[in-house]
Amino acid sequence: MEKWDPFQEYLKLRNLFNELFDRTFQSRLADDDELHLDRWAPHLDVYEDNRKLVVQAEIPGVKAEQIHLELKGSLLTITGERSATYREEEAVFHRVERRHGPFRREVKVSWPVDDKEIQAEFGAGVLTVVLPRGNNDMMKTIPIT
């Protein structure tokens, strides 16, 4: 028997609504303007100081080679795909909470970025992108180390 915790139930409900809104509104930012309900969106932390903007995305179960980063003008785009770790035709599901398939997140950068100093690292399932302030406004594909 489990002890019922109403606060935990509230958190689960809030997380479900957040995911619903993220999936709906992120899909509308797609290049082709179609509704992509099969996409999921990694959770982000975005913070800044006087010199840089830092974006951290939780993307467990994905290799760095499966993630694509692009800075075009003032928009940082993170795309990729997480593969399922099972074969649906052979599995009997008891619970499925982790999302798989294509993902996309976009972050608007409010200042020009020094494209020569951009850093991107991926470790322990977390992608960290550091965008230093600069005065360059060109498109750049960012390698992940």
N, C-alpha and C positions, 0 to 999 in steps of 0.2 A: 504494500500500500504506500502511496506517495502522499506527502503533505502538500496540500494545495496552497499556492502562493499567488494571490491576485496580482501582485506587482509583476511577477514573471509573465503572467498571462497578458498583462498590458504591454510589456516589452515585446513579446512575440507578435502581438497584433500591430504594434507600431512598426516593427521591422517589416511585416508583410505589406503594410500600406506604403512604407518608404520604397520597398522594392517595386511595387506596382507603379508608383509615380515615376521612379527612376527609369523603369523599362519603357513606359509610355512616352515620357518627354525626351529621353535620350534617343529613342528611335526616330523621333520627329526631326532630330538634328542630322540625320543621315543624308548623304549626298543626293540620293535619289528620291528623298521625301516620301518613301513608302513606310508603312507601319511594319516594323520588324519585331514581332513578338517573340521570335526565337532567339533574339539577342539578350544578353545579360550585361550588367554593368558592374565592374569591380568597385568596391568601396574606396573612397579617396579621403586623404587628408591633404589640405592645401594651406600653406602658410607662407608668410613673407617677412623679411626684415628690410632694412634700408638698401641692401645690396643684392638680394636675390629672392626668387619665388621658388618654393620647394613643393613638389607634388609627389605624394606617396600613394601607390595603388596596391591593394591586396589582390594578388593574382596567384594563389597557390595552385599547384598541379600543372603549371605551364612552364615550359623552358624559355629561356631568353630569346632563342631563335624564333619562337612562335609569337613574339610581341613586336609590333611595328610602331615606332614613334615618329611623328612628323610635326614640325613647327612651320606653319604657313601664316605669315602676317602675325596676327595676335592670337592665333588659335593653336593650342597644343592638342594633338589628337593621338590617343592611345587605342590601338586596335589589335586584335589577335583572335585566337580560338583555343578553347580548352576542350580536349578530347575526353570522351567518356572512358572510364576505366573498366567497363564491362561491356558485354555484348547483349543488347536488349533481347534478342531472340533466345538467349540461353539463361537469362536471369529471371528470378522470381523476386519481385521487389517487396520489401517490408517497409521501407522508408526511402524517399529520395528528396534530399534538401539541397544538395550541391548542384549548381547550374553548370552546364557544359554547352559547347557550341560557340559561335562567334560572339565577341564582345567589342564594345566601343565606348570610350569616354572622351569628352572634349572639355578643355579648360581654357577659358579666355584669359590672356595675359594682358594686364593693363599698362604695360610699358614696353619699349623696344628691348630686345634681348641681345646680349653679346654672344653671337652664335659660335664664336671660337672657344668660348669657355663653358658651353653647355656640358653637363655631366649626367649620365644615366647609368645606374647600377641596379642589378637584380640579384637578390639573395634572400633565402628563407621565405620565399613566396611574396616578397614585397619589392615592387619597383619604385625606385627613388630617382626623380628627375630634378636637377638643380638648374634653374634658368637665371643666370646673373643679368643684372641691368646692363644695358648697352644702348647703342643707337642704330643698330642694324635691323632692317625690317624685311628680310628676304626669307624664302622657303628653305628649310633645312631638314634633311632626314638625320635622325640622331642614332648613332650606334649604341648598343647596350653592352656593358662589360660585365 
